[in-house]
Amino acid sequence: MTILMPIGGNENHKKPLVLQEFVNRAGGDHADIVIFPQPSILVDTGNEYAALFLKLGARSARSLEFRTRAESRADDFSAAVQSASGIFISGGTQMRLPVFIGGTPLEAAILDAYRRGVVIAGTSAGAAVMPKVMIAYGKGGPTPRERVAQFAPGLGLTDKIVFDQHFRQRDRLGRLLYLISSHPGLLGVGIDENTAAIVEDESSVTVTGSGAVTIVDGSEIESTNVAEVENGGAVAVSNVRIHVLTEGCSFDVNTRKANIPSLQLLHE
């Protein structure tokens, strides 16, 4: 089974239920976790996450510290990824990690690890960078507008789904609608802060955390003028389906159906 665990950012470190879920899925007290802190400009980010994962019960946790493409080619880093049971990508600026590892053996090692079942989590920028197509930059707002977002190649861990982060907190529905209008074959997943969308085998999405996950499904779009609008104008689109899912809810990527269990069942 393949597992992606994109987190919407600003996860609660005092009550780290979302991060605990990552450690548990990575093996619990047998978890060997490697951290990619490159999206962050803060020098202590990686080591702080390593200390937290150890506190949450992981067997080992190591931050892979490099800041150039040349440094990323160290054999030791690829070996660390190959022996990991969990990979975590920090927040910051999502463009930084592809710039450092795109086309390198380390990127190939991450893809290989994912395919053999290593759990890959990322928060904020670390979530955005996961797909083949990522939202690199953009603006907030509820209305899709021409050039409200810029897209770039991500790590390519999924070619079916696109993730956006800090979703409700930064009012990012418009840019996700713009992306899905531009390519209705992709599924848009907008993730609130302190919330994760757990993607299994690219076929199901399960929500955990204190916020919501917004699913933008463009597979039944009837029409849109996204290819004609210029100068930042508003984009028209019809028949987009939107689902807002919370803790315990799930979404079937293949059937495009949501499952919302009763709160009574969730608390029993």
C-alpha positions, 0 to 999 in steps of 0.5 A: 500500500502507498500512503501520502499524508499531506498536512495543511500546516500549523499542526498542533505540537502541544497536542500532536494528534496528526503527527502522532498518526504519521508516526503510528503509520510509519511503524510506531516504536519501529518507525525510522523517520527521515526529515527533509527541512529544505523548504524552511529557511529556519536552521533548526526546523529539521532537528526540532521535528526529529526531537518531536518524532522521537518524543512521539515514540519513533525508533529513530528520526534524522534530519537530512541537512543540505542546501545545494544540489551538489550536497543532495547527491551524498550517498548517505542521504539516499541510503537513509531514505532507502532504510526509512519507514517514514519520510517527512517534508517540512513547511516553508517554500515548496519550490526549494525542494524540487530545485535541490533534488529534481532529477537527482538520485535522491529524488529517485530514492524518494519515489522508490521508497513511496512505491514500496510503501514508505509513508510520506508526510509533509506539512504546508509546503511539504504537502504542496510539493508532493504531486506531479503538478503543484501549486507553486505560488498564488493568491487567496480569494474565493473566486477563480481568476486568471493567473491566481496561481502558478503551477510547477512540477512537484515530486510526482508522488501522485499524478491524480491529485493536487494539494493546497494548504492553509486552505480555509485560513488563507481563503484559497478556494479560488486558486484550487478552482482555477487549477481544476478548471484548467485540468478537470482530470485532476482532483483538488484537495484543499487541507485546513491547518492542523488537519491531514488528508491521508491518501491510500493507493491514490484511491481513497482520502481519509480526514484526520485533525481539527479542521476540514478537507475540501475536495474540488472535483472537476470531472463533471465540468460542463463548460468553462472559459478558463482558456480565454480569460485574460488580465486577471479576470474572473473565470466562469465554470459550471458543474464543479462538485465540492465536498467539505469533509471533517475528521473520520470522513472519507472520499473514494477517488475512483467513484468520486463519492464521499462518505460522512459517518454519523458523529455518534458512530465516530464517538462510540 
